[in-house]
Amino acid sequence: MWLPELFEKHIARPLQFGEWHWNLMPTVEGYLGGGAFLLPRDLLKVGQMYLDGGMWNGKRIVDAKWVKDSTAARIHISPETTGYSQEEFGNYYGEADDALAWHLSNVRSIPAYAATGNGGQQLIVVPEYQLVVVFTGGNYMQGGIWSQWGNNFIGGQIIPAITRR
């Protein structure tokens, strides 16, 4: 099935997305290197569906086993695995484990996983707090800036606000 059609049928329609589009390559195949354009509220739905084990509004969208398997560590991201020097590495990545299209990290030592895009588009899920956060940004090729947003905003502002009594 053509990627945009698959996405429409299995994700966008069941999660009741608003307007969205997918970039195409010259071959007219869906581009998988950052080609999805979604409204922030729809990206939040993807995170909430994952947080709920693949369910959305009482309907199974993704198999619960896939949610678990796809958020499990597969590879460690480091200067050695990316080929960047220690000096260059921090401009593009943070040292962490990656899963299947999810980046695993800790937000102030609390396990989280994120889907990210160049410039600062981030969907961050923090299961311990039943929390899903989306950031959008335009800091292209500056991962050293937007990779800090999870700790700075979620860990530094949102979680402390949730836990205040």
PyMOL commands that set and color helices and strands:
alter all, ss='L'
color gray80, all
select helices_A, chain A and resi 3-12+40-51+64-70+79-82+86-92+127-129+143-146+149-163
alter helices_A, ss='H'
color red, helices_A
select strands_A, chain A and resi 21-22+36-37+55-56+59-60+75-77+96-98+103-107+110-117+121-126+131-135
alter strands_A, ss='S'
color yellow, strands_A
deselect
rebuild
show_as cartoon
